[in-house]
Amino acid sequence: MDFAKYSRRAWAGCFLVGFMLTGCADRLPEQYKSSDADVHIYPDYANLVIPCNISPMNFIVKESGKACALKIEDEKQQTIVATAKSDMKISIPSAKWQKMLEENKGKDLTFTVYVQGEGGEWVAYKSFVNHVSQEPIDRYLTYRLIEPSYMSTGIIGLYQLDLTTDEQTCIINNHRMKKNTNPSREQCCVNCHTNQRNKPQNTSFYYRGKGGGLILTYEGKTYKVNTKAGDMYAGTVYTSWHPDLPFIAFSTNIIRQSFPSVGIEKVYPYDFRGDLVLYDIEKNEITNILKTWDKLESFPYWSNDGKMLYYCSSDSVMRTPADLKRMKYDLKRIPFDAATKSWGEPEMVYQASKQNMSATQPRTSPDGKFMIFTLGEYSSNAYTQRSADLYIMDLSNNEVRRMDEVNSPESDCYHSWSSDGHWLMFVSRRDDINYGRPYFTYIDEKGVGSKPFALPHIDPNHDLELMESYNAPEFSKAPVAKSRADYEDVIFNSEVIDAGFGSEITAVDSLDSYSGASKMVKPY
């Protein structure tokens, strides 16, 4: 027999060490000893609430042995069996897995792992139970992949992942070959892919650098927009689409980054300036939301009904990078009247600075009951801080608690709600401190999360071997509307559209937050 023509996976499926098989079907051992010990697997997929449409949750058995097997059994005693040889990687058949999930919504599945020792004996470890949710998870995840100490020479790309199949597609990246006799790579930054919550076909991201701009897809057409208008000191940065209307709230920031040569934290991003603006897509017009000299605003996010804009705000102003660790942000919100496109008075939501902490990234749930945010020691960017944890606020009474059921000793941030509010995704560095990985948790009616689980992959080693972090991931109900070629055509072949400015251009006078002077020198 010419074994070379068989794939590694097919060969593993045809034989199980220790006993003979008939055909190529996976089989369980006929004789084994039972153990009361918990089996060690990676990722930890034991005792979870899992989506009814997630891709196979393959894992590596971390027990010493030369072969292993898995049995998944539902309440009707229907089973799935998967086996592995010395690599100890369990690969669950996708079609059988999806069928079992669909038939067992709201029910439990029992998982039993068997390991064959070096002497040939089999041990069945203590079974664990995963509950299949009634509610599906949003099918797509979009994110940036970025190196921990990224610089201008690094590869930065935006990607989309189908959570039901583990199929990844490149939306765009920052490397493009010049078509000349001396090819070289043009490098710039791509970031901040996000979509409109109730119309996910409307999306945007930034392609920064020569010829770049906001790459905006709206009502089927894609544009390249220069969103720096009027007396704005910088372009737009952090993005929040209005849930229903053709408006995008942006922060406009002057951002600096430091890359320490020692220590666990690889990068310190911080703001020298920060304000909020509104972009009216159909009018192609920028107007001010908040423009202040003595405060920094960042990370806007609309309420589920679009009547409030949440954001983080600091009363401290940066003058030098040495000021970074005293930058403390509070959570605020400002009412919005869509009919007149006007704003009310800002109000405090959570004053983290009184606790000598900094709050950032407010995200309200789709039903408007809860808000989850990140609390760290300083700045509005907490993703490299080991202290960063997720907190949840009950918006009916403003009670806040730390989400101990999902947090880890490492950074937990960059959270995103699924469209029905039952699934929360966040980025955690709990696996190896250096790299951010997506984790998922089921949020019940009381706002309590289930045990988090890592993003499933066909190869369970995928993220262990990935030398990049998942940056600013977002859920989406629909795939990206345009192809990479479509986006490249707009980026490199179309003219940029300059946004108009609808606010009065005036000098801004305010109290200096340091000295109390009537005017302050620009802090940059």
Secondary structure as GFF3:
##gff-version 3
##sequence-region A 1 524
A	DSSP	three_ten_helix	3	5	.	.	.	ID=ss1
A	DSSP	alpha_helix	8	14	.	.	.	ID=ss2
A	DSSP	beta_strand	33	38	.	.	.	ID=ss3
A	DSSP	beta_strand	41	42	.	.	.	ID=ss4
A	DSSP	beta_strand	49	50	.	.	.	ID=ss5
A	DSSP	beta_strand	59	61	.	.	.	ID=ss6
A	DSSP	beta_strand	67	73	.	.	.	ID=ss7
A	DSSP	beta_strand	79	84	.	.	.	ID=ss8
A	DSSP	beta_strand	89	90	.	.	.	ID=ss9
A	DSSP	alpha_helix	94	103	.	.	.	ID=ss10
A	DSSP	beta_strand	108	116	.	.	.	ID=ss11
A	DSSP	beta_strand	122	126	.	.	.	ID=ss12
A	DSSP	beta_strand	128	132	.	.	.	ID=ss13
A	DSSP	beta_strand	140	146	.	.	.	ID=ss14
A	DSSP	beta_strand	157	162	.	.	.	ID=ss15
A	DSSP	beta_strand	167	173	.	.	.	ID=ss16
A	DSSP	beta_strand	175	177	.	.	.	ID=ss17
A	DSSP	beta_strand	185	187	.	.	.	ID=ss18
A	DSSP	beta_strand	189	196	.	.	.	ID=ss19
A	DSSP	beta_strand	199	208	.	.	.	ID=ss20
A	DSSP	beta_strand	213	218	.	.	.	ID=ss21
A	DSSP	beta_strand	221	226	.	.	.	ID=ss22
A	DSSP	beta_strand	236	241	.	.	.	ID=ss23
A	DSSP	beta_strand	247	258	.	.	.	ID=ss24
A	DSSP	beta_strand	268	280	.	.	.	ID=ss25
A	DSSP	beta_strand	285	290	.	.	.	ID=ss26
A	DSSP	beta_strand	296	302	.	.	.	ID=ss27
A	DSSP	beta_strand	308	314	.	.	.	ID=ss28
A	DSSP	three_ten_helix	321	326	.	.	.	ID=ss29
A	DSSP	beta_strand	329	337	.	.	.	ID=ss30
A	DSSP	beta_strand	342	343	.	.	.	ID=ss31
A	DSSP	beta_strand	347	350	.	.	.	ID=ss32
A	DSSP	three_ten_helix	352	355	.	.	.	ID=ss33
A	DSSP	beta_strand	358	364	.	.	.	ID=ss34
A	DSSP	beta_strand	370	376	.	.	.	ID=ss35
A	DSSP	beta_strand	389	394	.	.	.	ID=ss36
A	DSSP	beta_strand	399	402	.	.	.	ID=ss37
A	DSSP	beta_strand	412	417	.	.	.	ID=ss38
A	DSSP	beta_strand	423	428	.	.	.	ID=ss39
A	DSSP	beta_strand	437	442	.	.	.	ID=ss40
A	DSSP	beta_strand	453	454	.	.	.	ID=ss41
A	DSSP	alpha_helix	462	465	.	.	.	ID=ss42
A	DSSP	beta_strand	469	476	.	.	.	ID=ss43
A	DSSP	alpha_helix	484	493	.	.	.	ID=ss44
A	DSSP	beta_strand	497	498	.	.	.	ID=ss45
A	DSSP	beta_strand	500	501	.	.	.	ID=ss46
###
